[in-house]
Amino acid sequence: MRESLVEAFAALSANADSRELDAALLVNQALNPDIDVVAVQADIERLTPADSVPVWEHLAALGFRGDEHSYHDLANSRMDAVLARRRGIPITLAVLLVHLARQRGEPAVGLNAPGHFLSRIGMQVIDPFTMRVLPVDGDIEPAGPVDIALRMLNNIKQILTASGDQARALDMVDYQLALLRDTASPQNVALLLLEKGEYWRSIGAPELAVDCYEEASSLSGEGTEIATVCQARIAQLGGARGPTLH
């Protein structure tokens, strides 16, 4: 399942027609491989409101809002659980808002605000956590499907790392690498490889860590901060190479 998901994340990145909901459902599969994607999509389509009702007001009336009591529950990063519980975090609720608005033909996009993911529907900026319009001035960077997948995977990595589940966090890094390898700058890929090396080192796999550090150092380039950190890690691990067998 993990390898098929790596391929699916790479395909998401390569497909110009990918949607935000596609990204969120892939992340959902990373957390719950048994998800019935077709059923979840059908449940979402049934939420489309009448044309006269703003999407955010419609979802609020149905009880959708931010999860104030268990914000860091991984269920908040699963679209199937968000639908069942009618609770989520800003990014999953924003995916719902954007998708339903577009189903009605309205222009809608996620907004990659630094601390709190938002959405824009028509000319209105919506806080998905409260389902309210915000008086926001200035431009906020729009977030496409790859941005949303990366940010959701970052959230999940932080939760898994805090709970001591570095092995699953490693999978999330691999999904992020699949999203970025062919499109991102070498520095961004190198940063993820450095992070992957740190996870391998923390779970007691020094040889795998060194492989990641070496690749990150090579991608980043000699003299960069990433390369310096990687070379220091390799030195700390003594190269971590076993004897060559002939």
N, C-alpha and C positions, 0 to 999 in steps of 0.2 A: 504493500500500500504506500509506503514512504516513497519508493522510487517512482511510482505512478504519479504521486502528488508533485514530486520535483518536476517531472515532465509537464504536468498540468500548469504549474506556476510559470514555467518557461514559455508555454504556449500562450498563457494569458498575456505575458509581456509582449510577445511577438504579434498578437492579434490586435489590429487597430480598431476592431469592432467590439472589443471587450467592454463590459459594463461594470459599474461599481458593484452591482449585485453579484455578478460572476466572481469578483474578487472576494467578497464577503462569504460567499458560499464555499469557495475553495478553502478559506481559512476555517470555516465551520467543519469541513471534512478533515482538516488537520487535527482538530480537537475531537471530533466525533465521526470516525470513519463509517459508521452505520447510518448516517443521515440519509433520508430519502429526499434527494435534492428536488426531484420533480414535485413531490408533495409540498415541500416548503415553498417552492415557486408558486404553486397553485394557491396556497394559503395567502401569500402576499398579494397576488392579483385580486383576490376577493376583498382586499382592504381598500381598493380604489374608491375614493369618495365621489359623490355627485359633483357636477361641474361648479355648482354655486358655493361649495364649502371649501375654504382653504385647507390644504392637506394637513397642515400642522394642527389646525383646530379639530379636524376629523380624528386624527390619531389621539389627540389629547382626550377627546370625548370617549374614545374607546379604551382609555386607561393607560395609553403608552406614555411613559416618562422615564427619567433617569433613575437608576437604582442607587438611592442615597444610603442604603443600609449595608449593602454588600458589593460596593463598587468594584472591588478587585476579584470578584468571583469570575472564574473563567466562563461561566454560563453567559455573561454579558458580552462575550466575544463570539457567541454562537447565534446565528440568525434563527435557528429552530427554537432555541431556548428563549430568545427575545420575544418571538411570537407567542410562545406558550405562557410566559410570565408577564408579558407586556412591560418589561423592564429592560434596560440596557445602559450602555455607556454612549456618550455623544456620537461616536463614529458609527456604531451599528444602527442607532436610531436615525442618523443622517442618511445612511444608505437607504433605509425605508422611505424617508421623506423624498429623496431625490428620485428614487425609482417610481414611486406612485405619482409624483408630479409629472414626470416625463410620460407616464402612461396616459395622462390627460392632455399631452401635447404642450405642457408648460416647460419653459427653459429652466433647468435646475442643475446645480453642481455642488459637490462638497467643497468646503473651504478649509485649507490646511492651516488654520490658526494655530499659533504656537502652543498654547496651553489647553485649549478647549476646542475640539473639532466642531465646526459650524456648517451650515448649508445656506445656499442662496436659491430662492425660488422666485422667479421673475425678478423684481427689484427688491425683494424683501430678504434680509438676512435673518435666519432662524437659529435660535439656540435649541438643538434637538433635545437637550436634557430637560428643559422646561416646556418645550413646544411653544415658545413665545418669540415674537418679533423683537429684534434688537436694533437700537439706534446706532448702527455702525457706520463710521465715516472712513473713507480711504479704501484702498484695494487690499484684498487678502488673496493670497495665492490659491488658485483653484486646485483641487485634488482629483486626479484621474484614478482609474482602477488600480494601477500599479502603486501609486502613492497610498491608496487606501489599504491595499494588502500589506505593504511594508509597515505602515503605521500600526495596523492591527497586530501583525506579527511581533513588532517591538513591544506592544503592550503585553502580549502573551509571554514573551521572553522574560520580561521583568517579573511577572507573577511567578513563573516557573522557577526562575533563579532564586527569588526570595523564599520559595518553599523548598529549595534544595534539589529540585528536579532538573539538574543540568543536562541529563541525557535527552529529555524531551526538548529542552531549550536548544540543544544542538540541531535537532530536526528543524526548528523554526529558522535557524541561521541558514541551513541548506535551502529552505524554501526562498529566503530572501536572496541568496546567491543566485538561485535559478531565475528570479525576477530581474536581477541586475547585470548578470555576467556579460550580456551582449549589448547592453545599452548604456550602462553607467560609466563614469570615469574610473580609470584604474585605481585612483585613491579610494573611492567609495567601496570598490570590491575588496581592495587590500584591507580596509578597516574591518570589513566583515570577516575576512580570513583571520585577521589578528584576533578578533573576538572568538572565532571558532577554535583557534589555538588555545585561548585562555580556558575555554570550556573543557577541551581535551586534557589540558594540564590539571584542571581542578578535579577531574574524575580519575586521574592516575593513568593516563595514556600518553606518556611523554613523546614517544616516537611519532604518534599522530599529530601531537601538538607541534613538533618540530617541522613536520611536513607543511602544516598551515603557516607557520612563521616564515619558512623559507619562501613559500609562494607569495605571501603578503609582502615580504621584503623585496622580492624581485619585481613585483607589479608596481610597488610604490616608488622604487628607484633609490639609488644610493644617496645617503645623506638626508633623506626625509625623516620626519619624526617617527613615522610608522616603521620604517626600516631600522631606525636606531633602537626602538623598543623591541622589535622582533629579534635583532641580533643579540641584544642583551638577554632575552628569554632563551635563545638557543645556547648561549654561553652558560647560563644558569643550569640548563639541563644537560650540559656537557655533550651536546650534539644528539644525545639519546639514540645513538645508532648501535644496533647489535653487530656482531662480527659478520663479515662477508663469508658466505659458504661457497666452496667450489666443489 
